[in-house]
Amino acid sequence: MRYATSITALLLLVTTAGVASAQGTNNDTDANRRQAAKEYLEVQPVEKMMRNVVEKTSARMPGGSKERAQAVMDELRYDTLRTAMIDAMANTFTVEEIEALTQFYSTPEGRSVMEKMSTYMAKVQPVMMKEVRRSMKQVMEARPEQKQ
């Protein structure tokens, strides 16, 4: 009987210690995700990302569009965008995922990828939009009852 009680107590102790240990090492909390997101945005600043995108996309715009695009960029509230990005990252990714992004974008290759991403998206976006419009047209023609 004493042996059984000792074994039960030992199992309870080991189980409880394991749970406490797991809780103590779990750093995937909202606060830690937000902190990791802030660190990511130090490596990839919001303003730099936005300006890079606008620069690449406005290069394809006719005449005065570049100036208008620049004026829009100057009026953006980067603090609002930064807060939205932190919230979205914290609600979407784990701490480990955010840290992996930060680590990647801290490398020369990661910085190069980020610099080229807007060029890549500018090349792919027109095809995507054309395909989405084509697809929507197909669906609307096939299902006229869904037209709004």
VOGUMI-126688 format. One record per atom (N, C-alpha, C): x, y, z; atom name; residue number from 1; residue in three letters. Coordinates in steps of 0.02 Angstrom, whole numbers. Each point is the difference from the previous one (the first is absolute). Layout:
N
X|Y|Z|CA|NUM|ALA $
...
//
This chain:
148
41|-59|0|N|1|MET $
-41|59|0|CA|1|MET $
44|63|0|C|1|MET $
50|-2|43|N|2|ARG $
46|56|4|CA|2|ARG $
37|11|-66|C|2|ARG $
17|-55|-32|N|3|TYR $
34|1|-64|CA|3|TYR $
-44|33|-53|C|3|TYR $
-64|-19|-2|N|4|ALA $
-48|27|-48|CA|4|ALA $
-10|75|11|C|4|ALA $
-4|20|63|N|5|THR $
-8|71|16|CA|5|THR $
62|39|-22|C|5|THR $
59|-29|11|N|6|SER $
62|33|-20|CA|6|SER $
4|7|-76|C|6|SER $
-18|-52|-36|N|7|ILE $
0|1|-73|CA|7|ILE $
-50|53|-25|C|7|ILE $
-59|1|28|N|8|THR $
-51|49|-20|CA|8|THR $
24|70|12|C|8|THR $
30|12|58|N|9|ALA $
27|66|17|CA|9|ALA $
55|20|-48|C|9|ALA $
43|-48|-17|N|10|LEU $
55|14|-45|CA|10|LEU $
-26|16|-70|C|10|LEU $
-49|-39|-24|N|11|LEU $
-30|14|-66|CA|11|LEU $
-34|68|-1|C|11|LEU $
-35|17|54|N|12|LEU $
-33|65|4|CA|12|LEU $
51|56|-1|C|12|LEU $
54|-9|35|N|13|LEU $
54|50|2|CA|13|LEU $
32|9|-69|C|13|LEU $
14|-55|-33|N|14|VAL $
31|3|-66|CA|14|VAL $
-48|33|-50|C|14|VAL $
-64|-19|2|N|15|THR $
-49|29|-45|CA|15|THR $
-7|74|12|C|15|THR $
-6|20|61|N|16|THR $
-7|71|17|CA|16|THR $
62|39|-19|C|16|THR $
58|-28|12|N|17|ALA $
62|33|-18|CA|17|ALA $
5|9|-75|C|17|ALA $
-22|-51|-37|N|18|GLY $
2|4|-73|CA|18|GLY $
-45|56|-26|C|18|GLY $
-60|5|29|N|19|VAL $
-46|53|-21|CA|19|VAL $
28|68|19|C|19|VAL $
25|6|60|N|20|ALA $
28|64|21|CA|20|ALA $
60|19|-43|C|20|ALA $
40|-49|-17|N|21|SER $
58|13|-42|CA|21|SER $
-21|21|-70|C|21|SER $
-50|-34|-27|N|22|ALA $
-24|18|-67|CA|22|ALA $
-29|70|0|C|22|ALA $
-36|18|53|N|23|GLN $
-28|67|4|CA|23|GLN $
55|52|7|C|23|GLN $
51|-16|36|N|24|GLY $
55|46|12|CA|24|GLY $
40|14|-63|C|24|GLY $
3|-48|-47|N|25|THR $
41|10|-59|CA|25|THR $
-41|21|-61|C|25|THR $
-65|1|6|N|26|ASN $
-42|19|-56|CA|26|ASN $
2|76|-7|C|26|ASN $
35|23|-52|N|27|ASN $
6|72|-9|CA|27|ASN $
-47|26|-53|C|27|ASN $
-46|-41|-24|N|28|ASP $
-46|21|-53|CA|28|ASP $
-62|33|31|C|28|ASP $
12|58|31|N|29|THR $
-55|38|29|CA|29|THR $
-14|60|-44|C|29|THR $
-57|31|10|N|30|ASP $
-18|59|-39|CA|30|ASP $
53|55|9|C|30|ASP $
21|10|61|N|31|ALA $
50|53|13|CA|31|ALA $
66|-16|-36|C|31|ALA $
21|-63|1|N|32|ASN $
62|-18|-33|CA|32|ASN $
-6|3|-76|C|32|ASN $
-59|-18|-26|N|33|ARG $
-11|6|-73|CA|33|ARG $
3|73|-21|C|33|ARG $
-31|44|41|N|34|ARG $
1|72|-15|CA|34|ARG $
71|27|2|C|34|ARG $
38|-21|49|N|35|GLN $
70|22|5|CA|35|GLN $
40|-25|-60|C|35|GLN $
-11|-63|-18|N|36|ALA $
35|-27|-59|CA|36|ALA $
-20|37|-63|C|36|ALA $
-63|19|-6|N|37|ALA $
-24|38|-58|CA|37|ALA $
34|68|-2|C|37|ALA $
7|32|57|N|38|LYS $
33|65|4|CA|38|LYS $
73|-6|-23|C|38|LYS $
32|-54|21|N|39|GLU $
70|-12|-20|CA|39|GLU $
4|-13|-75|C|39|GLU $
-49|-35|-27|N|40|TYR $
-2|-12|-72|CA|40|TYR $
-5|67|-37|C|40|TYR $
-43|44|25|N|41|LEU $
-10|65|-34|CA|41|LEU $
60|46|9|C|41|LEU $
45|-16|45|N|42|GLU $
63|37|3|CA|42|GLU $
45|-21|-58|C|42|GLU $
-3|-64|-18|N|43|VAL $
38|-26|-56|CA|43|VAL $
-32|19|-66|C|43|VAL $
-66|-1|-2|N|44|GLN $
-39|18|-60|CA|44|GLN $
-46|58|17|C|44|GLN $
25|61|2|N|45|PRO $
-42|57|18|CA|45|PRO $
-59|10|-47|C|45|PRO $
-57|17|28|N|46|VAL $
-61|10|-38|CA|46|VAL $
9|52|-55|C|46|VAL $
29|57|17|N|47|GLU $
7|53|-50|CA|47|GLU $
43|-22|-58|C|47|GLU $
54|-35|15|N|48|LYS $
45|-24|-54|CA|48|LYS $
-38|-49|-45|C|48|LYS $
-38|-46|30|N|49|MET $
-38|-48|-39|CA|49|MET $
-49|35|-46|C|49|MET $
-38|47|28|N|50|MET $
-51|35|-38|CA|50|MET $
31|42|-56|C|50|MET $
52|35|16|N|51|ARG $
32|42|-51|CA|51|ARG $
29|-42|-56|C|51|ARG $
27|-58|17|N|52|ASN $
28|-44|-51|CA|52|ASN $
-56|-24|-47|C|52|ASN $
-56|-19|28|N|53|VAL $
-57|-23|-41|CA|53|VAL $
-25|56|-45|C|53|VAL $
-10|59|28|N|54|VAL $
-26|56|-39|CA|54|VAL $
49|20|-54|C|54|VAL $
64|0|16|N|55|GLU $
51|18|-49|CA|55|GLU $
-3|-48|-60|C|55|GLU $
-5|-64|14|N|56|LYS $
-1|-49|-54|CA|56|LYS $
-65|3|-41|C|56|LYS $
-55|8|35|N|57|THR $
-64|0|-37|CA|57|THR $
-11|67|-35|C|57|THR $
22|55|29|N|58|SER $
-11|65|-32|CA|58|SER $
45|9|-61|C|58|SER $
53|-38|-4|N|59|ALA $
45|3|-58|CA|59|ALA $
-37|-20|-63|C|59|ALA $
-53|-40|7|N|60|ARG $
-39|-21|-58|CA|60|ARG $
-58|47|-15|C|60|ARG $
-10|50|42|N|61|MET $
-56|46|-9|CA|61|MET $
19|57|-47|C|61|MET $
-49|25|-36|N|62|PRO $
15|56|-46|CA|62|PRO $
11|66|37|C|62|PRO $
40|43|-30|N|63|GLY $
11|69|20|CA|63|GLY $
-5|19|73|C|63|GLY $
-50|40|16|N|64|GLY $
-8|29|67|CA|64|GLY $
-18|-50|54|C|64|GLY $
-11|-62|-18|N|65|SER $
-18|-50|50|CA|65|SER $
55|-10|51|C|65|SER $
63|5|-21|N|66|LYS $
55|-8|48|CA|66|LYS $
-4|53|55|C|66|LYS $
-14|62|-20|N|67|GLU $
-5|53|50|CA|67|GLU $
-58|-11|47|C|67|GLU $
-57|-22|-27|N|68|ARG $
-58|-14|43|CA|68|ARG $
15|-58|47|C|68|ARG $
34|-51|-27|N|69|ALA $
18|-57|42|CA|69|ALA $
46|22|57|C|69|ALA $
47|43|-15|N|70|GLN $
45|25|51|CA|70|GLN $
-38|41|52|C|70|GLN $
-48|41|-23|N|71|ALA $
-40|39|47|CA|71|ALA $
-40|-45|46|C|71|ALA $
-27|-53|-28|N|72|VAL $
-38|-48|41|CA|72|VAL $
46|-32|52|C|72|VAL $
60|-19|-21|N|73|MET $
48|-30|47|CA|73|MET $
17|48|56|C|73|MET $
5|64|-16|N|74|ASP $
17|49|51|CA|74|ASP $
-57|10|50|C|74|ASP $
-61|-16|-20|N|75|GLU $
-58|9|44|CA|75|GLU $
-17|-63|40|C|75|GLU $
30|-56|-17|N|76|LEU $
-16|-62|37|CA|76|LEU $
18|7|73|C|76|LEU $
-41|-30|42|N|77|ARG $
13|-1|72|CA|77|ARG $
36|-66|15|C|77|ARG $
66|4|1|N|78|TYR $
40|-60|8|CA|78|TYR $
-9|-31|68|C|78|TYR $
-15|40|51|N|79|ASP $
-13|-28|66|CA|79|ASP $
-63|-44|-1|C|79|ASP $
-50|21|-38|N|80|THR $
-61|-40|-7|CA|80|THR $
15|-66|-35|C|80|THR $
39|4|-54|N|81|LEU $
18|-60|-37|CA|81|LEU $
42|-47|44|C|81|LEU $
47|30|37|N|82|ARG $
44|-40|44|CA|82|ARG $
-42|-37|52|C|82|ARG $
-47|34|31|N|83|THR $
-44|-32|50|CA|83|THR $
-40|-56|-31|C|83|THR $
-27|12|-60|N|84|ALA $
-39|-53|-34|CA|84|ALA $
43|-60|-16|C|84|ALA $
62|12|-21|N|85|MET $
45|-55|-17|CA|85|MET $
19|-40|62|C|85|MET $
13|35|55|N|86|ILE $
16|-35|63|CA|86|ILE $
-59|-43|21|C|86|ILE $
-60|30|-1|N|87|ASP $
-60|-38|19|CA|87|ASP $
-10|-61|-44|C|87|ASP $
7|10|-66|N|88|ALA $
-11|-56|-47|CA|88|ALA $
53|-54|10|C|88|ALA $
62|19|9|N|89|MET $
53|-50|10|CA|89|MET $
-12|-38|64|C|89|MET $
-16|36|54|N|90|ALA $
-11|-32|64|CA|90|ALA $
-59|-48|0|C|90|ALA $
-50|15|-42|N|91|ASN $
-59|-42|-4|CA|91|ASN $
6|-55|-52|C|91|ASN $
53|2|-40|N|92|THR $
7|-49|-55|CA|92|THR $
57|-49|12|C|92|THR $
57|26|22|N|93|PHE $
60|-41|4|CA|93|PHE $
19|-15|72|C|93|PHE $
40|-53|9|N|94|THR $
28|-15|66|CA|94|THR $
63|41|10|C|94|THR $
24|3|61|N|95|VAL $
62|35|14|CA|95|VAL $
56|-29|-43|C|95|VAL $
3|-66|-4|N|96|GLU $
53|-32|-38|CA|96|GLU $
-3|19|-74|C|96|GLU $
-59|5|-27|N|97|GLU $
-8|19|-71|CA|97|GLU $
22|72|-11|C|97|GLU $
-20|44|45|N|98|ILE $
20|70|-7|CA|98|ILE $
75|7|7|C|98|ILE $
29|-36|48|N|99|GLU $
72|2|9|CA|99|GLU $
37|-27|-62|C|99|GLU $
-29|-52|-31|N|100|ALA $
31|-27|-61|CA|100|ALA $
-2|52|-57|C|100|ALA $
-57|35|-6|N|101|LEU $
-4|53|-50|CA|101|LEU $
52|54|13|C|101|LEU $
4|21|63|N|102|THR $
48|52|19|CA|102|THR $
71|-23|-15|C|102|THR $
15|-62|18|N|103|GLN $
67|-26|-13|CA|103|GLN $
15|-2|-75|C|103|GLN $
-48|-23|-39|N|104|PHE $
10|-4|-73|CA|104|PHE $
11|69|-29|C|104|PHE $
-43|48|17|N|105|TYR $
5|66|-29|CA|105|TYR $
59|40|28|C|105|TYR $
34|-27|50|N|106|SER $
61|31|25|CA|106|SER $
61|-21|-40|C|106|SER $
-7|-52|-40|N|107|THR $
56|-24|-41|CA|107|THR $
4|40|-65|C|107|THR $
58|0|-31|N|108|PRO $
6|34|-66|CA|108|PRO $
-51|-28|-51|C|108|PRO $
-10|-66|1|N|109|GLU $
-48|-30|-46|CA|109|GLU $
-71|23|15|C|109|GLU $
-17|3|63|N|110|GLY $
-66|22|21|CA|110|GLY $
-14|72|-19|C|110|GLY $
50|43|11|N|111|ARG $
-8|70|-20|CA|111|ARG $
-8|6|-75|C|111|ARG $
38|-40|-37|N|112|SER $
-6|0|-73|CA|112|SER $
-68|-23|-23|C|112|SER $
-27|-53|32|N|113|VAL $
-67|-24|-16|CA|113|VAL $
-51|54|12|C|113|VAL $
5|34|57|N|114|MET $
-49|52|16|CA|114|MET $
4|57|-50|C|114|MET $
60|19|-20|N|115|GLU $
8|53|-49|CA|115|GLU $
-32|-19|-67|C|115|GLU $
5|-63|-18|N|116|LYS $
-25|-24|-64|CA|116|LYS $
-74|-19|2|C|116|LYS $
-29|-8|59|N|117|MET $
-68|-24|7|CA|117|MET $
-50|46|-35|C|117|MET $
8|65|6|N|118|SER $
-48|45|-33|CA|118|SER $
6|-4|-76|C|118|SER $
61|-10|-25|N|119|THR $
8|-10|-72|CA|119|THR $
-34|-64|-22|C|119|THR $
9|-52|38|N|120|TYR $
-33|-63|-14|CA|120|TYR $
-76|7|0|C|120|TYR $
-26|33|52|N|121|MET $
-73|8|6|CA|121|MET $
-26|45|-56|C|121|MET $
38|51|-19|N|122|ALA $
-21|44|-55|CA|122|ALA $
-5|-39|-66|C|122|ALA $
43|-50|-8|N|123|LYS $
-2|-41|-60|CA|123|LYS $
-58|-51|1|C|123|LYS $
-15|-26|58|N|124|VAL $
-50|-52|6|CA|124|VAL $
-71|29|8|C|124|VAL $
-6|57|32|N|125|GLN $
-66|28|15|CA|125|GLN $
-44|10|-60|C|125|GLN $
24|28|-55|N|126|PRO $
-44|9|-58|CA|126|PRO $
-29|-66|-25|C|126|PRO $
41|-52|-1|N|127|VAL $
-24|-66|-22|CA|127|VAL $
-52|-27|50|C|127|VAL $
14|9|65|N|128|MET $
-48|-23|51|CA|128|MET $
-67|36|-8|C|128|MET $
3|66|-7|N|129|MET $
-62|38|-5|CA|129|MET $
-39|-18|-63|C|129|MET $
36|-9|-55|N|130|LYS $
-33|-20|-63|CA|130|LYS $
-33|-68|9|C|130|LYS $
34|-45|32|N|131|GLU $
-27|-68|10|CA|131|GLU $
-59|1|48|C|131|GLU $
3|40|51|N|132|VAL $
-57|6|47|CA|132|VAL $
-60|29|-36|C|132|VAL $
10|52|-39|N|133|ARG $
-56|29|-39|CA|133|ARG $
-30|-51|-48|C|133|ARG $
43|-37|-35|N|134|ARG $
-23|-51|-47|CA|134|ARG $
-40|-53|37|C|134|ARG $
26|-22|56|N|135|SER $
-33|-51|40|CA|135|SER $
-68|25|26|C|135|SER $
-2|62|24|N|136|MET $
-62|28|25|CA|136|MET $
-52|5|-56|C|136|MET $
22|19|-59|N|137|LYS $
-44|5|-58|CA|137|LYS $
-29|-69|-16|C|137|LYS $
42|-51|0|N|138|GLN $
-22|-69|-13|CA|138|GLN $
-53|-21|50|C|138|GLN $
12|13|63|N|139|VAL $
-46|-20|53|CA|139|VAL $
-66|37|-8|C|139|VAL $
3|65|-13|N|140|MET $
-61|40|-7|CA|140|MET $
-41|-23|-61|C|140|MET $
34|-17|-54|N|141|GLU $
-35|-24|-59|CA|141|GLU $
-31|-69|11|C|141|GLU $
34|-42|38|N|142|ALA $
-24|-67|13|CA|142|ALA $
-55|-1|53|C|142|ALA $
0|50|43|N|143|ARG $
-50|4|55|CA|143|ARG $
-31|70|3|C|143|ARG $
-41|17|-48|N|144|PRO $
-28|68|-2|CA|144|PRO $
-42|17|61|C|144|PRO $
-26|-50|35|N|145|GLU $
-40|14|59|CA|145|GLU $
41|30|57|C|145|GLU $
66|-5|-4|N|146|GLN $
43|28|52|CA|146|GLN $
22|71|-14|C|146|GLN $
-21|28|-56|N|147|LYS $
18|70|-15|CA|147|LYS $
-31|46|50|C|147|LYS $
36|49|20|N|148|GLN $
-25|48|50|CA|148|GLN $
1|69|-29|C|148|GLN $
//
